[in-house]
Amino acid sequence: MKAVVADRGQVTIPKALRQRLGIGPRTVLDFREENGKLVAEKAVEIDPVAAVLGCLDLDRPTDEILADLRDTP
């Protein structure tokens, strides 16, 4: 499959490739040069919850904190 680079540097990815690779509107692609070839990969999406999971440094166990918040012994 071939595509032509437009004056503004834009390239249309052929529909068959977009469908096969799951590339849709607003899909972010990472580009790099590898041995003289242009390589594009779908960017890894970072789960916002996973990004902050474990970021707090607590001085006591979570159960103890929850007990205090619930005002239970």
C-alpha positions in Angstrom: 0.0 0.0 0.0 1.2 3.5 -0.8 0.3 7.0 0.3 1.5 10.4 -0.9 2.9 13.0 1.6 0.9 16.2 1.1 2.5 19.7 1.0 1.9 20.1 4.7 3.5 16.7 5.6 0.3 14.9 6.1 -0.2 11.3 5.1 -3.5 9.3 5.0 -3.2 5.9 6.4 -5.0 3.4 4.1 -8.4 2.4 5.4 -7.6 -1.3 5.4 -4.5 -0.7 7.7 -6.5 1.6 10.0 -9.2 -1.0 10.4 -6.8 -3.9 10.8 -4.7 -2.0 13.4 -7.6 -0.4 15.3 -6.5 3.2 14.4 -9.4 5.5 14.7 -10.1 9.2 15.1 -7.9 10.8 17.9 -5.6 7.7 18.1 -2.2 8.9 19.2 0.7 7.5 17.2 4.4 7.6 18.2 6.8 8.0 15.3 10.5 7.1 15.1 13.2 6.3 12.6 14.6 2.8 12.7 17.4 1.9 10.3 16.3 4.4 7.7 12.6 3.5 8.0 9.7 5.4 9.4 8.0 3.4 12.1 4.6 4.4 13.7 3.1 2.7 16.8 0.0 3.4 18.7 1.0 5.3 21.8 0.5 3.4 25.1 -2.5 4.8 26.9 -1.8 5.4 30.6 -4.7 4.5 32.9 -5.1 7.6 35.1 -5.9 5.5 38.2 -2.9 3.3 37.7 -0.7 6.4 37.3 -1.4 7.5 40.9 -1.9 4.1 42.5 0.5 3.8 45.5 1.7 7.4 45.3 0.8 8.2 48.9 3.3 7.5 51.6 1.1 6.6 54.6 2.5 6.4 58.1 -0.1 3.8 59.2 -2.3 1.1 57.7 -5.2 2.0 55.5 -7.7 0.1 57.7 -6.7 2.3 60.7 -7.2 5.5 58.7 -10.6 4.3 57.5 -11.6 3.4 61.0 -10.7 7.0 62.1 -12.6 8.5 59.3 -15.7 6.4 60.1 -15.2 7.2 63.8 -15.2 3.5 64.8 -13.0 1.8 67.4 
